[in-house]
Amino acid sequence: TPASVNAPGTSTCPVTLGGAAPSGGFAVTLSDNSANVTVPASVTVPSGSTSTQFTATVGSVSSDQTATITASGGGVTQTFTLNLAAPAQLSSLSCTPSALGSGQSSTCTVTLNKAATSAATVTLSSSLGVLAVPASLTINTGSSSGTFTATAGTVSSDQTATVTASYGGQTRTASVSLTVATALSGLSCTPASVNAPGTSTCTVTLNKA
């Protein structure tokens, strides 16, 4: 118990006899078929008792899997299937919209490959100071995703910021384009002095194409 272990972790396994153990106790040999599970080589049910217990220790696993634990004694063999649940892993990071101007915001979504078995704290960062993100995001137990807001400050030139999410030794990134708003930057007329009647050619200039 439990029959499903959030790795790494432990499970307490009872061994039960059909009757009381004889004088000197009843020895039960133990084994398992997984390199990620450790059980003692044997346990002894005390004299006069009908049961005892041992601990199955589960190491770290990167994917959900099962292990079969085998108990043998007195010519009888019993097995139990222990479920090993891997921790959630970082799956993706996306930001919408992916292009921002000064003062605008993007909603970014961090997604795990499965529901978190415990609160998952994801570390966040931005490659540019002009795009602000929170230091971290907590994905609650039972959830597989969470959102945060990336906010652009004053953008003085077109550039691209990389937002990074890190969790459990894994990282995912998303690119956010920061663009300067198109604005009028100049007006000139040639010639600047016109001998009336006459004409002058005037040019309107923008700050970007």
Stockholm file with secondary structure:
# STOCKHOLM 1.0

chainA/1-209         TPASVNAPGTSTCPVTLGGAAPSGGFAVTLSDNSANVTVPASVTVPSGSTSTQFTATVGSVSSDQTATITASGGGVTQTFTLNLAAPAQLSSLSCTPSALGSGQSSTCTVTLNKAATSAATVTLSSSLGVLAVPASLTINTGSSSGTFTATAGTVSSDQTATVTASYGGQTRTASVSLTVATALSGLSCTPASVNAPGTSTCTVTLNKA
#=GR chainA/1-209 SS CCSEEESSEEEEEEEECSSCCCTTCEEEEEEESCTTEECCSEEEECTTCSEEEEEEEECCCSSCEEEEEEEEETTEEEEEEEEEECCCCEEEEEEESSEECTTCEEEEEEEESSCCSSCEEEEEEESSTTEECCSEEEECTTCSEEEEEEEECCCCSCEEEEEEEEETTEEEEEEEEECCCCCEEEEEEESSSCCSSCCCEEEEEESCC
#=GC SS_cons         CCSEEESSEEEEEEEECSSCCCTTCEEEEEEESCTTEECCSEEEECTTCSEEEEEEEECCCSSCEEEEEEEEETTEEEEEEEEEECCCCEEEEEEESSEECTTCEEEEEEEESSCCSSCEEEEEEESSTTEECCSEEEECTTCSEEEEEEEECCCCSCEEEEEEEEETTEEEEEEEEECCCCCEEEEEEESSSCCSSCCCEEEEEESCC
//
